[in-house]
Amino acid sequence: MDSKFFKNLEGKTGVNMNDIFSLANSLQGANFKDEKTVRSVIQQVSRIANKPVNKEMEDKIVNSIVNGKEKLDFNTIAKMMNKK
């Protein structure tokens, strides 16, 4: 992809694309029915997005994903984080 595109996206969002790619690579083959894995992903997304997630919200997100109510993707987690 065009590096200018990513630089523009980084400028608009404040999110480092290398962090996003690193997270995406780490998710390949991950078990999203495992609570520890899901908590780790939530914490990574929170850090990358610079949006703190309190324990109560993390528990709700984990429960929802582990129990199959929600799929695990950035949009789902972002929507849940914005509901707080």
N, C-alpha and C positions, 0 to 999 in steps of 0.2 A: 504494500500500500504506500501511498504518497506520504512522505515524512512531513510535508507542509500541512497536510490534513490533520495529522496527529498533533502537531504543534498548535494549530488553531483550536483543536478540541481541548488540549491541555490548558490553553489560555482561557477558554470560556468556562471550563469546569473546575480548573484547579487540580484535576486528578492526573497524576503521572501515568502515562500510557505503559511504561515499563512495569509499573506496579500491577496494572490491570492484566497485562500479558502474563506476568509471573503468577498471579492468582489463577487465571484461567488454566494455565499449564498444570498447576498443582491440583486442580479439581478433576482432571481427567482420571477416570477410574476410581474416584473417591466414593465411599459408601455413605450416602446421605440418609440412611436409616440409623446411622451411628451418631448418638448425641454428641460425643466428643468432636467428631469431624464437623458436624453442623455448627457447633459453638465456635470452633476455630475459624470457619468460613465467615460467620457473622462478625467476629472480632476483626478479621482481616478487612472485610468490606467496610466496617465502621471506621477503621484506621485510615484506609485509603480515601474514603469519602469525607473524612474529618467530621463525622457525625457520631457523637458518643451514644452508646446504647446502654441504658441502665439494666440491672439484673432482671427486673420484672419484664421488661420488653424483650430481653434476650430469651428468657424462659418461654414467653409466648411464641416467639418466632421459632425456637427450637421445637416446641411441642407441635406446632402447626406443620412444620416440615417433616419431622420424624414420624408423625402419625399419618402422613400422606395427605393432609388437607391442602397443602400448598406445594407447588414445585419450587425447587431452589434455583432462583436466578436473581440477577441484580435488581430487576424491576420489582419482584415480589418483596425482597428484603427492603428496598427503598420505600415502597408503599407502606410496609409495616412500621418502618422507622419514622415515617412522617405522620403516622397516626397518634404518636405519643403526645 
